[in-house]
């Protein structure tokens, strides 16, 4: 039986988020640039019609500071809410027989997992949205300056400086004169993350349960029920999360494209209100905060295929990210639980 406290869950979730953000952030930047309405203007050479790799792969860690700072508490909030909601729903849905025995649940476990993850996402997205807005606009920031009159030597210098430019998020933040602008795209973020987690977590929990059951069945009877090694727990969790995450990522790619457009447009409108000149997202045509309206405009202007741009890349990095994320989370939680058990035994 788990004896994790809310603090254990908070720390494990935060540590997992920090690890994954650093490792897969470059892939997220590439995905954002692929989905940007200014992809061809900024990254495709007008003369050769080929990808300008020097510009496209510049500044892959732009904006990472903002997402790490806010992802840590938002991930902790998500896992704390998820575990608490799952435990609560499990208790209220349990049927107790007349003799006090376990009569099963009237609410299936996959439904409990889906509801718990959805509640967790609604809460955590309120914390995460400002960081997402800053991050996605900062991911485009590094390329915009290089295209506005910079020569080859200056462009190379900009590239070296911008790879880990900690000031990119601050430059983007200064464009927003109203804090409420930073929450533009909250609805789209929730609309993407709700189906994503509602699909991912039930599949993740099911695959993990099956793999653990097969592992336990293959063990000698004397070792069944014993605590699993941390590395084994992490491996099974990572594989389960990677499979579930990649499936959910493909399905939710269209709303991810819409979310990217809304958040880039938030930065563009803020920039237009504080300074003259062109914006990194000047061609979005996205003044609406309504996901349905933005999606309809994308289909009308760029075709249905645009809604699926970056889907394959997103599936790959989500599989990697989810595997590392939930693997690190479960490992951290197991480690903290082992320490707590040791402290109780020694006291």
Buried (B, 14 or more C-beta within 10 A) or exposed (E): EEEBEEEBBBBBBBBBBBBBBEBBBBBBBBBBBBBBBBBEBBBBEEEEEEBBEEBBBBBBBBBBBBBBEBBBBBBBBBBBBBBBBBEBBBEEBEEEEEEEEEEEBEBEBBBBBBBBBBBBBBBBBBBBBBBBBBBBBBBBBBBBBBBEEBEEEEBBEBBEEBBEBEEBBEBBBEBBEEEEBBBBBBBBBBBBBBBBBBBBBBBBBBBBEEBBEEBEEEEEEEEEEEEBEBEEBBBBBBBBBBBBBBBBBBBBBBBBBBBBBBBBBBBBBBBBEEEEEBBBBBBBBBEBBEBEBBBEBBBEEEEEEBBBBBBBBBBBBBBBBBBBBBBBBBBBBBBBBEEBEEEEEEE
